[in-house]
Amino acid sequence: MQQLSCVESCSSRLGIDLDALRANYRTLTERVAPARCGAVVKANAYGLGATRVGAALYREGCRTFFVAQLSEVAPLASAVGADAAIFILNGLDPASEGACTAAGAIPVLNSLSQVTRWRASARRLGFPLPAALQVDSGMSRLGLAVEDALALAADPACARELDLRLLMTHLACADEPGRAANGEQLAAFRRIAAHFPGVPASIANSGGVFLPPPFHADLARPGVALFGVDPGPHAVGLRPVVQLHARVLQIRTVAAGTRVGYGLDHIAPAPQRLATIALGYADGWPRSLGGAGALWHRGIRLPIVGRVSMDSLTVDISALPQGELAEGDFVECLGPSQSLADAARDARTIAYEILTRLGARHARIFVEDGNAEIVLPGRAP
């Protein structure tokens, strides 16, 4: 096990609390019981590292995982047991059927063309292939049209060629519990599901987990909630999983009227003490936080002044006592003083985007059961 001293030369540290991740999975599992709870770990587990996140969830009892693309299957499969099912939410790209079969993954078939190609593969192999069907219940993004789904349900050859493991849909407004669209989608999906007796059903994403039990169906598919992001106003009991700290590169005092940063957008209204921080948009910190967001140090807000550049940004540290912060110290970007939701609000975006954009230059520190595993920049997380 590497020691924490390995990260001393790194400019930023991304802490990932796998104990909190596992606790969140337990919370979500209890919330949807007696339905089962899977885990969406697409986009490299929302940027945090699919192998370590997947392994931790597997240790907690998760056996159903969802990724977005076939390329995401192999890293996850290497980290979980052979008894885990891995579904590909985007389904199959043309000519990828053989690779999907070899990987042992289960495609979520979203269109008639995907269904047709997967059925043709089954006929060539001479046995039914596992699949999920996604139906469009009102979001108009991915999924079979109602008439196409019903035609498949009525086709006896389809049952001989497809081993249907799941029938699913996706909620457009699950983070807004009061929207009538949620009930409309549930009703539409149930009408379609009635034509697929015996096939497990899945409706709830992270927000859907906190909707009433009918939305939980047989299997829930939480994603961002696993990482401690509240997916709606009624979400409770989730623990934050990530913390981010970045190093102070330089400290200076500027006179009133001094212009700062690209475009010289910030003009010091009075003498200011400024710190340049090793964090920029190449590290996933949104450019829109320039002049709007903040970093923190020991509970004191440090406003970002001027623009966020590729590798650095500048904060006003005038509120700190003289000598409180020195070059080489770290300040808090995400943590007890600033959540993903806080940063997203200031950036005028959503927590999903902040989380998934966190870059590869951070040293990642995975903490579980009192142990720390360190993945240095440049190595696959």
Buried (B, 14 or more C-beta within 10 A) or exposed (E): EEEEEBBEEBBBBBBBBBBBBBBBBBBBBEBBEEBBBBBBBBBBBBBBBBBBBBBBBBBBEBBBBBBBBBEBBBBBBEBBEEEBBBBBBBBBBEEBBEBBBEBEBBBBBBBBEBBEBBBEBBEEEEEBBBBBBBBBBBBEEBBBEBEBBBBBBEEEEBEEBBEBBBBBBBBBBBBBBEBEBBEBBBEBBBEBBEBBEEBBBBBBBBBBBBBEEEBBBBBBBBBBBBBBBBBBEEBEEBBBBBBBBBBBBEBEEBEEEBEBBEEEEBEBEEEBBBBBBBBBBEBBBBEBBBBBBBBBBEEBBBBBBBBBBEBBBBBBBBEBEEEEBEEEEBBBBBBEBBBBBBBBBBBEBBBBBBBBBBBBBBBBBBBBEEEBBBBBBEEEB
